[in-house]
Amino acid sequence: MRNPSTKKQIRKTLLLQRSQLPLKQQQQKAIKLTYIVSQRPEFIFSRYIAAYWPSRGEINSLPLIQHAISLKKRCYLPVLHPRHLRQLYFVEYKLNDSLIPNRWGILEPKLILKKIIPASALDLVLMPLVAFDTQGNRLGMGGGYYDTTFSFLKTDTILHHRPYLLGLAYEFQQVKKLPFNRQDVPLSAVATEKKYYTLHN
């Protein structure tokens, strides 16, 4: 664990460390993480799962996506909203679907309205991150897309169905304490290649 610092400093340090991880270690850690998550009831009993297409050294979520689809679960990938700033759509993804780079160079499905699922209808959301702490705080790339998209979890306290927000990370991405902003949406849990951390419910 690292001592508290500014988000900018934490992001710079961990992005560098993540980028230096050898490919073989990336693959090994992704396999271990996939096993850990696939044994959890949050995954087993989820029907509608949002994931992410890994980029910039993020821990590889593709084995989990492939496993979920093999179990007949429906998987979705984030797509940047064409008009609303910091808002995500979730579009159904099937193996071998064509993907296109968005304005940040991240691959995403083509935006087809009939394939969109409301964020509130998702059972499980697999989220990328740069850093996390054991209080449920998540540090992303700074765009605020997930916080904006799932802000309803903080304002609507009588939801009958609440998506389970699961961060995926390498173990070294854990820090002692992250700076917290009022608009931040806490994670439900984080899975790494070593451990499953239940953080917030």
RASULMO-V401897 format. One record per pair of residues at least 24 apart in sequence whose C-alpha atoms are under 8 Angstrom apart, sorted by the first residue. I is the first residue (numbers start at 1). GAP is how many residues later the second one is. D is the distance in Angstrom with one decimal. If there is no record, write none. Layout:
[[I GAP D] [I GAP D]]
//
This chain:
[[1 171 7.5] [1 173 5.9] [1 174 4.6] [1 175 5.2] [2 172 7.6] [2 173 4.8] [2 174 5.4] [2 175 8.0] [3 172 6.8] [3 173 5.6] [3 174 7.0] [4 171 7.5] [4 172 6.3] [4 173 5.4] [4 174 6.3] [4 175 7.6] [5 173 7.4] [5 174 7.6] [6 172 7.9] [6 173 6.8] [7 132 7.4] [7 171 7.3] [7 172 6.7] [10 121 7.6] [11 119 6.3] [11 120 7.4] [11 128 7.7] [11 130 7.5] [14 116 6.6] [14 117 7.3] [14 159 6.6] [15 42 7.8] [15 115 6.8] [18 39 5.8] [18 40 7.4] [19 37 7.1] [19 38 5.4] [26 33 6.9] [26 34 7.5] [27 33 7.5] [29 30 7.8] [29 141 7.5] [29 164 5.2] [30 29 6.2] [30 30 5.5] [30 31 7.2] [30 33 7.5] [30 163 6.7] [31 32 7.2] [31 162 7.8] [32 161 5.0] [32 162 7.4] [33 158 6.7] [33 159 5.6] [33 160 4.3] [33 161 7.2] [34 27 7.8] [34 29 6.6] [34 30 5.5] [36 155 7.5] [36 157 7.5] [36 159 7.5] [36 160 7.3] [37 154 6.8] [37 159 7.8] [38 26 7.5] [42 82 7.1] [42 122 7.6] [43 81 7.1] [46 27 7.5] [46 77 5.4] [46 78 6.3] [47 26 5.0] [47 27 6.1] [47 76 6.6] [48 25 6.3] [48 26 5.1] [48 27 6.1] [48 28 7.7] [48 73 7.7] [48 74 5.2] [48 75 5.3] [48 76 6.6] [49 24 7.2] [49 25 6.2] [49 26 4.9] [49 27 6.2] [49 73 6.1] [49 74 6.0] [49 75 4.8] [49 76 5.8] [49 77 7.5] [50 25 5.6] [50 26 4.5] [50 27 5.7] [50 28 7.5] [50 40 7.0] [50 72 6.9] [50 74 6.3] [50 75 4.7] [50 76 5.9] [51 24 7.0] [51 25 6.1] [51 26 5.5] [51 27 7.4] [51 74 6.1] [51 75 4.6] [51 76 6.5] [52 25 5.5] [52 26 6.5] [52 74 6.9] [52 75 6.7] [52 76 7.0] [53 24 7.1] [53 53 7.3] [53 54 6.4] [53 55 7.3] [54 74 7.9] [55 51 6.6] [58 70 6.6] [58 71 7.5] [58 72 7.9] [58 111 7.3] [59 69 7.7] [59 109 6.8] [59 110 5.8] [59 111 6.6] [61 107 7.9] [66 29 7.4] [69 25 7.5] [69 26 7.8] [77 31 6.6] [77 32 7.0] [78 30 6.6] [78 31 8.0] [79 29 5.8] [79 30 6.8] [79 31 8.0] [79 32 7.0] [86 57 6.6] [86 58 6.0] [86 59 4.4] [86 60 7.8] [86 62 6.2] [86 63 7.5] [87 58 5.5] [87 59 7.5] [87 61 6.1] [87 62 5.3] [88 57 6.4] [88 58 7.3] [88 61 6.0] [89 27 6.7] [89 28 7.6] [89 29 7.6] [89 30 7.5] [90 26 5.5] [90 27 5.8] [90 28 7.2] [90 29 6.9] [91 24 5.3] [91 25 4.5] [91 26 6.5] [92 24 6.4] [92 25 7.6] [119 30 7.3] [119 31 7.2] [119 44 7.7] [120 30 7.9] [120 41 7.3] [120 42 6.6] [120 43 6.3] [121 40 7.3] [121 41 7.9] [121 42 7.1] [122 40 7.9] [122 41 5.4] [123 39 7.3] [123 40 4.8] [123 41 6.1] [124 39 5.5] [124 40 4.8] [124 41 6.2] [124 42 7.1] [125 38 6.7] [125 39 6.0] [125 40 4.9] [125 41 5.9] [126 39 6.5] [126 40 5.0] [126 41 5.8] [126 42 6.6] [127 38 7.0] [127 39 6.0] [127 40 4.6] [127 41 6.0] [128 39 5.9] [128 40 5.6] [128 41 7.0] [129 38 6.6] [129 39 6.9] [129 40 6.5] [130 39 7.6] [130 43 6.5] [131 38 7.7] [131 42 4.8] [131 43 5.7] [131 44 6.6] [132 41 6.4] [132 42 5.0] [132 43 6.1] [132 45 7.9] [132 46 7.0] [132 58 7.9] [133 41 5.6] [133 42 5.3] [133 43 5.8] [133 44 5.4] [133 45 6.2] [134 40 7.9] [134 42 7.5] [134 43 7.6] [134 63 7.3] [134 65 6.0] [135 42 7.6] [135 64 6.0] [135 65 7.4] [136 50 5.0] [136 51 4.9] [136 52 6.7] [136 53 6.9] [136 63 4.9] [136 64 5.8] [137 41 6.4] [137 43 7.0] [137 47 7.6] [137 48 7.7] [137 49 5.3] [137 50 6.4] [138 29 7.9] [138 40 7.6] [138 46 8.0] [138 48 6.8] [138 49 6.8] [139 39 7.5] [146 39 8.0] [147 36 6.8] [147 37 5.6] [147 38 5.3] [148 35 7.9] [150 35 7.0] [151 32 7.5] [151 34 6.5] [153 32 7.5] [154 31 7.0] [164 24 6.0] [165 24 6.6] [166 24 5.3] [166 25 7.1] [167 24 6.3] [168 24 6.1] [169 24 7.7] [171 24 7.8]]
//
